[in-house]
Amino acid sequence: MSDSPPHDGPGGPTDTRRREMPGANPRAIQGLPESLLGWWREAPTASRRTLWAAGLGWMLDAFDVMLYAMVLAELLTGLGMTKATGGLLGSLTLLASAAGGMIFGVVADRLGRVRALIWSILIYSVFTAACGLAQTVTQLAVFRICLGLGMGGEWASGAALVSETWPSAHRGKAMAFMQSFWAVGYAAAALVAALVLPAWGWRGVFLVGVLPALFTLWIRRRVEESPIWRRQSQLPPDRTAALGRLWREGLLPVTGVVTLMNACTMFAWWGFNLWVPAYLTLKAGQGGAGLTTWLTSGLVIFMQLGMWLGYLSFGFLADRFGRKRTYVAFLLGAALGITLYSAARDPWWLLGLGPVVAFFGTGYFSGFGALTAELYPTAIRATAQGFTYNLGRVASAAAPFWIGSLAQVHGFGAAFLVVAAAFLLAAVWWVWIPETRGRELT
């Protein structure tokens, strides 16, 4: 919900776009035709930098986290793990990321979005490299948990930073641009695995994950804090706990539904994507497709093209047609795509279906940051975003373990059908979620 009730007319809260975007092109902001890149050219330098910082931070987050998925088949033999154990480690990472998102949401509201962003990137970078030093499954589990804390914190702080520095007319596109970097990071993880894994093994792959720590130096020097947060921080503090305000301001019911919807999408995404590389690599006798490491990496990289286009397309569609209709269309497309993918075994079918599944099965994430930014006031925005996004991760943490266990007993085809059902349930929850397109953040 916006900080002020919207009303029409010059000077009203719905007429704040030029004040939110100093230096922007007023003709385009007033709704005149614009090119595909017009929204980017209108933005001042400070806004672009916040978007680059959050986007690249999210890309490096994906890179570090998905390195595990790319080497999971090797870990099963290298550390003597079963599929269920491999899934359990993925679940522990998601549980930790849920805690990290809620913790860093509070940190971002109290100390600033930029500080929270820097610390979260440092945490997941250092502990990704530490995974390469693990000698036992227990040590690897500890490092994955610590990595998860930083992983969850990056989204909470980055989403708040971007949503507060872009106007409602382009907020969906800006969040889509940020979210699209996940596909780039996932593809980079697949490429690094293809290059490093044959030569230096899974330990070498994880050690490469420390590189994102260097990116924090640029953020600290060049990225400005959110002006909206700075103004809010100068007001007398509200002693009510941030999550307590959800009840006081009548936001608890919609918070519950949004969290349930996101839990279903997170369950489906992690249940599918964490196991896809292993499914493609494992031999037919183990329930997999029996592809080589290079072919698996190639298919995964090609899937990221569909994922990247899905992220970007969602932002434009959500700004044009609304958050609700776009979200539901993508979720239904994902359910259908996963159903077809679960029956595919031929590499050419996997090649053709992969980008389609990734387009619909991931693109909707672009809308979550804009939706939650428009539902909550500035004082609790990052906390609420971290809560709704990462509490969904708590429920989804069961996905890697559950899908791995189902695949062990019934095969990947049956396990992926459970993923499709989760997408359908996510679409149902949208019956109770309001449309927020056009709400201003003041």
HUKA-V116587 format. One record per helix or strand. SS is the DSSP state (alpha for helix, beta for strand). FROM is the first residue (numbers start at 1). TO is the last residue. If there is no record, write none. Layout:
# HUKA-V116587
[[SS FROM TO] [SS FROM TO]]
This chain:
# HUKA-V116587
[[alpha 13 15] [alpha 17 20] [alpha 26 29] [alpha 38 42] [alpha 45 78] [alpha 83 111] [alpha 113 131] [alpha 137 163] [alpha 168 222] [alpha 227 233] [alpha 242 248] [alpha 252 281] [alpha 284 286] [alpha 293 321] [alpha 323 342] [alpha 347 363] [alpha 366 375] [alpha 378 410] [alpha 412 432]]
